[in-house]
Amino acid sequence: YERSWPVRNRDDVLLSYNNVDRPIHITCGHGGKGLYRWMWDFPARSTYDYPAPLFSASRDNQNWGHCELEFLDTRTVKHRMYLMGSDTPVENVTITRSLGARVTASLTLLAACFTLSLT
């Protein structure tokens, strides 16, 4: 799991989720975890090393859980992260998009296994 601050070009970071005008990245799931463990430009450095990059608001690669996004209106989304077996979120973040921003939402779900049930 990792959630970024609003970031552009890796180093242009805002430390707030109010009036956001740049992308926020949320990765929730352990599928493919081994594929991104090592930094491509520093093969001896793990992506989980500390200190975390400036753009990283929160990260956890020790626990299992799931995330939820609740779109409250066209500018506001609530993000919650739950640990497996818990119904209380360990993270509860509200993100508000800038009125003039041309930010699009994209959600990438990584999972080791998907089960789709049609009933």
Residue frames as qw, qx, qy, qz and C-alpha x, y, z in Angstrom:
[[0.000, 0.890, 0.456, 0.000, 0.00, 0.00, 0.00],
 [0.387, -0.187, -0.003, 0.903, 1.20, 3.46, -0.78],
 [0.136, 0.892, 0.431, 0.020, -0.52, 6.84, -1.03],
 [0.491, 0.167, 0.041, 0.854, 1.25, 9.84, -2.47],
 [0.016, 0.643, 0.222, -0.733, 0.85, 13.51, -1.84],
 [0.568, 0.797, 0.185, -0.089, -0.25, 15.48, -4.91],
 [0.530, -0.480, 0.460, 0.527, 2.87, 15.26, -7.08],
 [0.656, 0.752, 0.015, -0.058, 4.17, 16.38, -10.47],
 [0.573, 0.664, -0.411, 0.250, 7.56, 15.32, -11.82],
 [0.781, -0.127, -0.522, 0.319, 8.48, 13.46, -8.61],
 [0.438, -0.108, -0.377, 0.809, 9.82, 16.53, -6.76],
 [0.204, -0.258, -0.083, -0.941, 7.00, 19.07, -7.24],
 [0.364, -0.338, -0.859, 0.125, 4.95, 17.99, -4.20],
 [0.359, -0.527, 0.024, -0.770, 2.05, 19.56, -2.30],
 [0.204, 0.003, -0.881, 0.427, 1.66, 18.43, 1.32],
 [0.398, 0.215, 0.430, -0.781, -2.11, 18.96, 1.35],
 [0.194, 0.301, 0.893, 0.271, -5.18, 17.30, -0.18],
 [0.176, 0.766, 0.429, -0.445, -7.12, 20.58, -0.38],
 [0.361, 0.855, -0.071, -0.367, -7.53, 22.26, -3.77],
 [0.657, -0.235, 0.614, 0.367, -5.41, 19.62, -5.55],
 [0.509, 0.753, -0.137, -0.394, -4.17, 20.44, -9.06],
 [0.283, 0.540, -0.780, -0.140, -1.89, 17.42, -9.70],
 [0.786, -0.050, -0.573, -0.225, -2.16, 13.61, -9.58],
 [0.513, -0.481, 0.598, -0.384, -2.38, 11.55, -6.41],
 [0.594, 0.228, -0.751, -0.174, -1.32, 7.92, -6.67],
 [0.666, -0.333, 0.495, -0.447, -2.84, 5.20, -4.49],
 [0.538, 0.246, -0.792, -0.149, -1.58, 1.64, -4.83],
 [0.638, -0.289, 0.479, -0.530, -3.57, -0.85, -2.81],
 [0.978, 0.134, 0.016, -0.157, -2.73, -4.55, -3.06],
 [0.507, -0.593, 0.586, 0.217, 0.28, -6.85, -3.08],
 [0.853, 0.392, 0.328, 0.101, -0.03, -8.34, -6.58],
 [0.638, 0.647, -0.041, 0.414, 3.26, -7.94, -8.42],
 [0.453, -0.884, 0.098, 0.062, 4.96, -6.65, -5.27],
 [0.753, -0.308, 0.361, 0.455, 8.24, -8.30, -6.24],
 [0.585, 0.567, 0.342, 0.468, 8.21, -6.58, -9.65],
 [0.113, 0.865, 0.002, 0.488, 8.67, -3.12, -8.20],
 [0.745, -0.608, -0.114, 0.249, 10.83, -3.94, -5.17],
 [0.612, -0.266, 0.183, 0.722, 14.06, -2.67, -6.75],
 [0.188, 0.845, 0.017, -0.501, 14.52, 0.81, -8.15],
 [0.819, 0.511, 0.192, 0.176, 15.28, 0.61, -11.88],
 [0.372, 0.835, -0.225, 0.338, 17.96, 3.32, -11.73],
 [0.166, -0.627, 0.661, -0.377, 19.52, 2.10, -8.44],
 [0.766, 0.001, -0.604, -0.223, 19.47, -1.74, -8.58],
 [0.454, 0.008, -0.748, 0.485, 20.94, -2.14, -5.09],
 [0.163, -0.027, 0.394, -0.904, 18.28, 0.11, -3.51],
 [0.006, -0.433, -0.901, 0.014, 14.88, -1.21, -2.47],
 [0.152, -0.529, -0.329, -0.768, 11.77, 0.89, -3.09],
 [0.626, -0.661, -0.398, -0.113, 10.89, 0.17, 0.56],
 [0.571, 0.006, -0.337, 0.748, 14.07, 1.76, 1.95],
 [0.226, -0.923, -0.299, 0.085, 13.79, 4.68, 4.31],
 [0.273, 0.408, 0.390, -0.779, 13.58, 7.54, 4.25],
 [0.482, 0.572, 0.658, 0.084, 10.59, 7.37, 1.92],
 [0.303, 0.309, 0.319, 0.843, 10.58, 9.80, -1.01],
 [0.080, 0.118, 0.237, -0.961, 9.11, 13.26, -0.37],
 [0.479, -0.061, -0.401, -0.779, 6.00, 12.43, -2.44],
 [0.500, -0.200, -0.843, -0.014, 5.11, 9.41, -0.25],
 [0.424, -0.520, 0.123, -0.731, 2.40, 10.36, 2.27],
 [0.731, -0.303, 0.495, -0.358, 1.89, 6.83, 3.62],
 [0.610, 0.366, -0.675, -0.196, 3.25, 3.35, 2.88],
 [0.667, -0.320, 0.588, -0.327, 2.86, -0.14, 4.32],
 [0.638, 0.338, -0.638, -0.268, 4.20, -3.39, 2.92],
 [0.008, 0.220, -0.900, 0.376, 3.75, -5.43, 6.11],
 [0.405, 0.233, 0.679, -0.566, -0.04, -5.72, 6.40],
 [0.053, 0.304, 0.818, 0.485, -2.90, -6.99, 4.24],
 [0.177, 0.505, 0.475, -0.698, -6.05, -4.97, 3.75],
 [0.327, 0.552, 0.627, 0.443, -8.22, -3.16, 1.25],
 [0.074, -0.201, -0.035, 0.976, -9.05, 0.38, 0.17],
 [0.214, 0.699, 0.682, 0.006, -12.28, 2.18, -0.62],
 [0.110, 0.003, 0.160, 0.981, -12.91, 5.32, -2.64],
 [0.112, 0.693, 0.685, -0.196, -16.17, 7.20, -2.08],
 [0.196, 0.261, 0.292, 0.899, -16.89, 9.94, -4.62],
 [0.018, -0.527, -0.591, 0.611, -18.86, 12.55, -2.70],
 [0.396, 0.832, 0.192, -0.338, -19.31, 14.99, -5.62],
 [0.740, 0.640, 0.010, 0.206, -17.45, 16.03, -8.80],
 [0.215, 0.805, -0.395, 0.387, -14.60, 17.58, -6.80],
 [0.389, -0.569, 0.586, -0.426, -14.37, 15.47, -3.64],
 [0.822, 0.043, -0.561, -0.090, -13.35, 11.88, -2.94],
 [0.583, -0.624, 0.428, -0.296, -12.91, 10.13, 0.40],
 [0.651, 0.353, -0.670, 0.056, -10.19, 7.47, 0.58],
 [0.701, -0.531, 0.352, -0.320, -10.21, 4.84, 3.34],
 [0.515, 0.379, -0.767, 0.052, -7.69, 2.07, 4.00],
 [0.816, -0.408, 0.165, -0.375, -8.63, -0.93, 6.17],
 [0.036, -0.437, 0.897, -0.052, -6.43, -3.66, 7.59],
 [0.538, -0.068, -0.779, -0.314, -7.68, -7.19, 6.96],
 [0.443, -0.364, -0.792, 0.210, -10.34, -8.22, 9.48],
 [0.132, -0.361, -0.390, 0.837, -11.05, -4.66, 10.65],
 [0.160, 0.737, 0.597, 0.273, -14.09, -2.50, 9.97],
 [0.199, -0.922, -0.067, 0.325, -12.38, 0.67, 11.22],
 [0.653, 0.687, -0.065, 0.312, -10.19, 2.49, 8.68],
 [0.682, -0.404, -0.035, 0.609, -6.56, 3.09, 9.61],
 [0.189, -0.134, 0.233, 0.944, -6.57, 5.93, 7.06],
 [0.195, 0.755, 0.624, -0.054, -9.45, 8.25, 6.23],
 [0.274, -0.297, 0.205, 0.891, -8.43, 11.01, 3.84],
 [0.400, 0.787, 0.434, -0.180, -10.62, 13.54, 1.99],
 [0.421, -0.096, 0.421, 0.798, -9.23, 14.84, -1.32],
 [0.303, 0.815, 0.354, -0.345, -10.65, 17.98, -2.95],
 [0.592, 0.292, 0.406, 0.632, -9.80, 18.86, -6.54],
 [0.095, -0.378, 0.029, 0.920, -9.05, 22.44, -7.57],
 [0.510, 0.652, 0.370, -0.420, -11.87, 24.09, -9.56],
 [0.412, 0.787, -0.294, -0.353, -9.54, 24.94, -12.43],
 [0.330, -0.443, 0.817, 0.166, -7.53, 21.73, -12.41],
 [0.772, 0.323, -0.350, -0.421, -7.70, 19.34, -15.33],
 [0.179, -0.367, 0.894, -0.182, -6.94, 16.32, -13.20],
 [0.770, -0.005, -0.447, -0.455, -8.36, 12.97, -14.19],
 [0.654, -0.414, 0.553, -0.308, -8.89, 10.05, -11.88],
 [0.729, 0.280, -0.604, -0.159, -7.36, 6.70, -12.60],
 [0.690, -0.464, 0.463, -0.306, -7.38, 3.74, -10.30],
 [0.578, 0.376, -0.721, -0.065, -5.02, 0.82, -10.70],
 [0.802, -0.402, 0.306, -0.319, -5.86, -2.22, -8.64],
 [0.386, 0.458, -0.801, 0.014, -3.10, -4.76, -8.30],
 [0.788, -0.285, 0.368, -0.403, -4.11, -8.13, -7.00],
 [0.190, -0.340, 0.910, 0.139, -2.60, -11.57, -7.03],
 [0.039, 0.250, 0.951, 0.177, -5.93, -13.14, -7.82],
 [0.392, 0.036, 0.010, -0.919, -9.32, -11.83, -8.94],
 [0.111, 0.302, 0.947, -0.009, -12.60, -13.62, -8.54],
 [0.326, 0.027, -0.168, -0.930, -15.58, -12.28, -10.41],
 [0.152, 0.283, 0.927, -0.192, -18.91, -13.64, -9.40],
 [0.329, -0.048, -0.320, -0.887, -21.95, -12.97, -11.56],
 [0.102, 0.267, 0.916, -0.282, -25.22, -13.91, -9.99]]
